[in-house]
Amino acid sequence: MVHRQLRASESAESARFTIREKEFLRLACTDLTHRQVAEIMSPSKRTVDGYREALFHKLNVHSRVGLAKEAIRIQLIRV
């Protein structure tokens, strides 16, 4: 029962993020530069900057390292 509640909580946490935000998180947790991430995801760097800012706000972090650490902590990214 507790295991089922934990999984439901993880699913709810994951549902807070769009597919594109999750894709950005996956790429941001690599050694790619923001420019390289933008080239992979979108023709516009500003669009990717918007994903980053939205995720900073949603995860209450202020840096790319903080973003990666929090994404790992809430299991959006696996190490």
Helices and strands as residue ranges (DSSP letters): H 2-15, H 19-28, H 34-41, H 45-59, H 64-73
